[in-house]
Amino acid sequence: MTAQRKNVSRGLLPRRFRRAFSLVEILVVIVILAIGSTVALYGYAGYREKLVSRTAANAIRQTLLFAKNRAISYRTPHQVVFDLDKNTFWVDQLDATGAIVKPKVAQEEGTGDFVDLHILKIDAAQYATATWAVRFDPDGTNPLVVVELHRIAEDTADLSSYTSVRLFPTSSDAQVVEGDRLL
């Protein structure tokens, strides 16, 4: 009995009372954590790419609605200018003849590094390069406008890499559609 007490007093417990992890158990946990974090990072990267294109589409949507509302409020024509080569857009105030009175009444915005202004459709005309303007009249009329965005790093055949903004001539709101080509 004294021998057993000596072992306990020295901190030596019998094998069945020891609480420790083996090297194999620790390695298994590390592998499981590595696999889990890799899956989480991959999912986050896809989410981030979709968020960037959704944010760009919402900025275009709000710019179109801003120009339309401003044309009605100020009783002067306005235009949203799209520079398809630089992936930027802004709003100009016009006079009755169509000349620019106040350039860039809304701050020039861009789609970011990962999203491309792919195609702009104004009524029946379709554009992929250069600078084009969409006119908004004081009576609230505008042409059919479709702006198609594409995530740059993804395949053009993959429909999920597209986001489109559509503004109808009679609508007071613009639609944002993800994962489909509207053109």
C-alpha positions in Angstrom: 0.0 0.0 0.0 2.8 2.4 0.7 4.3 1.6 -2.7 1.1 2.6 -4.4 1.0 5.8 -2.5 4.6 6.6 -3.4 3.7 6.4 -7.1 0.7 8.7 -6.7 2.7 11.2 -4.7 5.4 11.3 -7.4 2.8 12.0 -10.1 3.0 8.6 -11.6 -0.5 7.2 -12.2 -1.3 3.8 -13.6 -1.6 3.7 -17.4 -5.4 3.6 -17.4 -5.6 7.0 -15.6 -3.3 8.9 -17.9 -5.0 11.5 -20.1 -3.0 12.3 -23.2 -3.3 12.2 -27.0 -1.2 10.1 -29.2 0.7 11.6 -32.1 -1.7 9.7 -34.5 -4.8 11.3 -32.9 -3.3 14.8 -33.2 -2.3 14.3 -36.8 -5.9 13.1 -37.6 -7.3 16.2 -36.1 -4.9 18.4 -38.0 -5.8 16.7 -41.3 -9.5 17.1 -40.6 -9.1 20.8 -39.8 -7.0 21.3 -43.0 -9.7 19.7 -45.2 -12.4 21.7 -43.5 -10.6 25.0 -43.9 -9.8 24.3 -47.5 -13.5 23.6 -48.3 -14.5 26.8 -46.4 -12.0 29.0 -48.3 -13.1 27.6 -51.6 -16.7 28.4 -50.8 -15.8 31.8 -49.6 -14.0 32.6 -52.8 -17.0 31.8 -54.9 -19.3 33.8 -52.6 -16.9 36.8 -52.8 -16.9 36.7 -56.6 -20.7 36.6 -56.8 -20.9 39.4 -54.2 -18.6 41.6 -56.4 -20.7 41.2 -59.5 -23.9 41.7 -57.5 -22.5 44.9 -56.0 -21.5 46.2 -59.5 -25.0 45.3 -60.9 -26.7 47.1 -58.0 -24.5 50.2 -58.5 -25.6 50.3 -62.2 -29.2 49.7 -61.2 -29.1 52.6 -58.8 -27.3 54.9 -61.3 -30.0 54.2 -63.9 -32.8 55.0 -61.4 -30.9 58.1 -60.1 -30.7 59.5 -63.7 -34.4 58.7 -64.4 -35.6 60.3 -61.1 -33.3 63.3 -61.5 -34.6 63.9 -65.0 -38.1 63.9 -63.7 -37.3 66.1 -60.6 -35.2 68.7 -62.4 -37.4 68.6 -65.6 -34.3 68.3 -67.7 -32.9 65.4 -69.7 -30.2 63.3 -68.1 -28.0 60.5 -69.5 -26.1 57.6 -68.0 -22.8 57.2 -69.9 -21.2 53.8 -70.1 -17.6 53.5 -71.0 -17.4 49.8 -72.0 -13.7 49.8 -72.5 -12.9 51.2 -69.0 -15.8 49.5 -67.2 -17.1 52.9 -65.8 -20.4 54.8 -65.8 -21.7 58.2 -64.7 -24.6 60.6 -65.0 -24.6 63.8 -67.1 -27.3 66.6 -67.0 -28.3 67.7 -70.5 -30.2 70.7 -71.9 -33.2 70.5 -74.3 -30.9 70.1 -77.3 -28.9 67.2 -75.7 -25.8 69.2 -74.9 -24.1 68.4 -71.6 -24.9 71.2 -69.0 -23.4 69.5 -65.9 -21.0 66.6 -66.5 -20.8 63.8 -64.0 -23.6 65.0 -61.6 -23.1 61.5 -60.0 -19.7 60.4 -59.2 -18.1 58.2 -61.8 -18.2 54.5 -60.7 -16.6 51.4 -62.0 -17.4 47.7 -61.9 -14.2 46.7 -60.2 -11.3 44.5 -61.2 -13.2 41.3 -61.4 -16.3 42.3 -63.4 -16.5 43.4 -67.0 -19.2 45.5 -68.6 -19.8 42.8 -71.2 -22.6 44.2 -73.4 -24.9 47.2 -73.3 -28.2 47.0 -75.2 -30.2 50.2 -75.8 -33.5 49.3 -77.5 -32.5 47.1 -80.4 -28.9 48.2 -80.7 -26.2 46.2 -78.9 -22.7 47.4 -78.0 -19.6 45.7 -76.6 -17.0 48.5 -76.9 -16.7 52.3 -76.9 -18.7 54.9 -74.9 -22.5 55.0 -75.1 -25.2 57.0 -73.4 -28.7 56.2 -72.3 -31.0 59.2 -72.3 -33.7 59.8 -69.7 -36.3 62.5 -70.6 -38.2 64.7 -68.1 -41.5 63.0 -68.8 -40.0 59.8 -67.4 -39.4 58.0 -70.7 -36.3 56.0 -71.5 -35.3 53.3 -73.9 -35.1 49.6 -73.0 -31.7 49.2 -71.3 -30.0 46.0 -70.6 -26.5 45.9 -69.1 -24.8 42.6 -69.0 -21.9 42.0 -66.6 -19.5 39.1 -66.7 -17.0 37.9 -64.0 -13.7 38.2 -65.7 -12.0 35.1 -64.3 -14.7 32.7 -65.3 -15.6 31.0 -68.6 -17.9 32.9 -70.9 -19.9 29.7 -71.6 -20.7 29.4 -67.8 -24.1 31.2 -67.4 -23.6 31.6 -63.7 -20.8 34.0 -64.4 -23.2 36.6 -65.8 -25.4 39.2 -64.1 -27.7 41.5 -66.0 -29.5 44.8 -65.2 -32.7 45.5 -67.1 -34.7 48.7 -67.2 -37.9 48.7 -69.2 -39.2 52.0 -70.8 -42.4 51.9 -68.7 -40.9 50.7 -65.5 -40.0 52.7 -62.4 -37.6 50.0 -61.2 -34.7 48.1 -62.7 -34.2 44.3 -62.4 -31.0 42.6 -61.5 -30.9 39.0 -62.7 -28.0 36.7 -61.7 -26.8 33.6 -63.5 -28.5 34.1 -66.9 -27.8 36.0 -70.1 -30.7 38.3 -71.0 -29.5 39.2 -74.4 
